[in-house]
Amino acid sequence: MSRWEYAHMIVEIKGFMGGKLGDDYITELNELAREGWAVDQVIPLQIGAGTTSSVVFLLKRER
């Protein structure tokens, strides 16, 4: 039976009214992948009127 460990990473959305996810988060995700983490879910956090303020990456790896 697999046992999982979980973590999260929050990435802020840039640009006027949101809409731009910078490239800097990719380096961090690649580093986490080298440590065995995999993205399990991506959740947008909205601040109103459908505008996304940040994105939460839920990560997991086998223990």
HELIX and SHEET records of a PDB file:
HELIX    1   1 ASP A   24  ARG A   34  1                                  11    
SHEET    1   A 3 TRP A   4  GLU A  12  0                                        
SHEET    2   A 3 THR A  51  GLU A  62 -1                                        
SHEET    3   A 3 ALA A  38  GLY A  48 -1                                        
END                                                                             
